[in-house]
Amino acid sequence: MRTRPGTCQRKARYPTEAAALEVAARASIALRPYRCPLCRQYHLTSRTKGMRLPRFERERRKGEPEAP
């Protein structure tokens, strides 16, 4: 899926992946950073299906009880 110019303009931009990961770690939902092909900076997305999650999110999910 490609980022559209309008979507890129509305999203927060982070100069490095590390900066985006810091913000994602503080979020209450699962977020992962990706590099935008338009602005060449990093954005955050909640789409994680089939994607590698950051380490802090994998550890957070380990601590949660299993859903029935």
C-alpha positions as CSV (number, residue, x, y, z in Angstrom):
1,M,0.0,0.0,0.0
2,R,1.4,3.4,-1.0
3,T,1.0,6.6,1.0
4,R,-1.0,9.2,-0.8
5,P,0.3,12.8,-0.8
6,G,-2.8,14.0,1.2
7,T,-2.2,11.3,3.8
8,C,1.5,12.1,4.1
9,Q,0.8,15.8,4.7
10,R,-1.7,15.0,7.5
11,K,0.5,12.6,9.4
12,A,3.2,13.5,11.9
13,R,6.7,13.2,10.5
14,Y,9.7,11.8,12.4
15,P,13.3,12.3,11.1
16,T,14.5,8.9,12.3
17,E,13.0,5.5,13.0
18,A,14.2,5.8,16.6
19,A,12.2,9.0,17.1
20,A,9.1,7.3,15.7
21,L,9.6,4.3,17.9
22,E,9.8,6.5,21.0
23,V,6.4,7.9,20.2
24,A,5.0,4.5,19.3
25,A,6.2,3.1,22.7
26,R,4.1,5.7,24.5
27,A,0.9,5.1,22.5
28,S,-2.0,3.2,24.0
29,I,-2.4,1.2,20.8
30,A,0.0,-0.9,18.7
31,L,1.8,1.3,16.2
32,R,4.8,0.7,14.0
33,P,6.9,3.1,12.0
34,Y,7.5,3.0,8.3
35,R,9.5,5.1,5.9
36,C,7.4,7.2,3.6
37,P,8.4,7.0,0.0
38,L,7.1,10.6,-0.6
39,C,8.8,12.6,2.1
40,R,11.5,10.1,3.0
41,Q,10.8,10.5,6.7
42,Y,9.0,8.2,9.1
43,H,5.3,8.0,9.9
44,L,3.4,5.7,12.3
45,T,0.7,3.3,11.3
46,S,-1.7,1.0,13.3
47,R,-1.7,-1.5,10.5
48,T,0.3,-4.4,11.8
49,K,-1.2,-7.4,10.1
50,G,1.6,-9.5,8.6
51,M,4.2,-6.9,9.7
52,R,7.1,-7.2,12.1
53,L,6.2,-5.5,15.4
54,P,8.7,-3.5,17.4
55,R,10.3,-5.3,20.3
56,F,8.5,-3.2,23.0
57,E,5.2,-4.2,21.4
58,R,6.0,-7.9,21.3
59,E,7.1,-7.7,25.0
60,R,3.9,-5.8,25.9
61,R,1.7,-8.5,24.2
62,K,3.6,-11.3,26.0
63,G,2.4,-9.9,29.3
64,E,-1.2,-9.7,28.4
65,P,-3.5,-12.6,29.2
66,E,-4.7,-14.7,26.2
67,A,-8.1,-13.8,24.8
68,P,-10.7,-16.6,25.1
